[in-house]
Amino acid sequence: MPIFIAALMGAFLRMMASFVGRVLLNLGVAVITYKGMETGLEQLKQQALSAFGGLPPDLMALLTYMKVGVAISIITSALLARVFINGMNGVAKRFVKK
């Protein structure tokens, strides 16, 4: 009976090590993807907002009233969330051994 329990524990430990390794690998790839996209989208957002700086004051006031800066921020945040979710799903599917 102790041999049977030892065999079960060994199989359980191997299975958990594989699972933990996959989770850490998925999280690592997702974090790298997220940080890279966050940096790129933040730079893109800053360029878009700085491009509005050369506009006449009346047009700038209108864009501020329409909350264009907030809209750009929402769009970049949504893109970043989509990249993160797609990255997690894609990584999980690629690294699972069958």
KADA-V129759 format. One record per backbone hydrogen bond with DSSP energy under -0.5 kcal/mol. NH is the residue of the N-H (numbers start at 1). CO is the residue of the C=O. Records with the same first field share a line. If there is no record, write none. Layout:
BEGIN
NH = CO ; CO
END
This chain:
BEGIN
5 = 1
6 = 2
7 = 3
8 = 4
9 = 5
10 = 6
11 = 7
12 = 8
13 = 9
14 = 10
15 = 11
16 = 12
17 = 13
18 = 14
19 = 15
20 = 16
21 = 17
22 = 18
23 = 19
24 = 20
25 = 21
26 = 22
27 = 23
28 = 24
29 = 25
30 = 26
31 = 27
32 = 28
33 = 29
34 = 30
35 = 31
36 = 32
37 = 33
38 = 34
39 = 35
40 = 36
41 = 37
42 = 38
43 = 39
44 = 40
45 = 41
46 = 42
47 = 43
48 = 44
49 = 45
50 = 46
51 = 47
52 = 48 ; 49
53 = 50
54 = 51
55 = 52
60 = 56
61 = 57
62 = 58
63 = 59
64 = 60
65 = 61
66 = 62
67 = 64
68 = 63
71 = 67
72 = 68
73 = 69
74 = 70
75 = 71
76 = 72
77 = 73
78 = 74
79 = 75
80 = 76
81 = 77
82 = 78
83 = 79
84 = 80
85 = 81
86 = 82
87 = 83
88 = 84
89 = 85
90 = 86
91 = 87
92 = 88
93 = 89
94 = 90
95 = 91
97 = 95
END
